[in-house]
């Protein structure tokens, strides 16, 4: 059977809807989903029902965990926190490594998280865009080799693009829209990966009008 890799960007985030949230947040660089973001995650879960996904991997940032959790509950699958799918650690965005909840704290909030899993790739702050793409590509190579079943990756704008570059064989970033809660689908036939969905948002009742990368 051919292997399928689904790649989703996280749903809408609270600071995109309410920029003032950032000023008083305890962890300003780790925003949660907005109300409409949770709706997008539910629509993504409905889209992925019955697809045969065996493993769900998510960046450990809160917005990706929350997006993955909605899907994981619908599919009755655990979530593996994979730091290799993390946000681009751009020093122009973050003055230091962004503070996040610990895996144990996330597990207390989102019981689907599998604490027995350890990240296969660890990012280093700071990193260039090229380093982010390489880091994400290395993560995807490791995961598809180690987990040959159908998998879902829940990531960020840059790490989604890096994953697409790896599976699609792109040496430079392709001209693709990576909208919030969009979906890519790659299927491996023999040794060739074929992109069957390209930033699809048909499962969403509303989409963003401006594409933001983080």
GINORZI-V9782 format. One record per backbone hydrogen bond with DSSP energy under -1.0 kcal/mol. CO is the residue of the C=O (numbers start at 1). NH is the residue of the N-H. If there is no record, write none. Layout:
CO/NH
CO/NH
//
This chain:
3/188
4/151
5/186
6/153
7/184
8/155
10/181
12/34
13/16
13/17
14/18
18/21
20/23
21/24
27/30
32/14
34/38
35/39
36/40
37/41
38/42
39/43
40/44
41/45
42/46
43/47
44/48
48/51
55/152
56/80
57/154
58/82
61/65
62/66
63/67
64/68
65/69
66/70
67/71
68/72
69/73
70/74
71/75
72/76
72/77
79/114
80/58
82/85
83/86
88/90
89/127
90/93
90/94
102/106
103/107
104/108
105/109
106/110
110/113
112/79
114/117
128/132
129/133
130/134
131/135
132/136
133/137
134/138
135/139
136/140
137/141
138/142
139/143
140/144
141/145
142/146
143/147
150/54
150/55
151/6
152/57
153/8
154/59
155/10
156/160
157/161
158/162
159/163
160/164
161/165
162/166
163/167
164/168
165/170
174/176
179/182
182/9
183/200
184/7
185/196
185/197
186/5
187/194
189/192
192/189
194/187
197/185
200/183
201/204
//
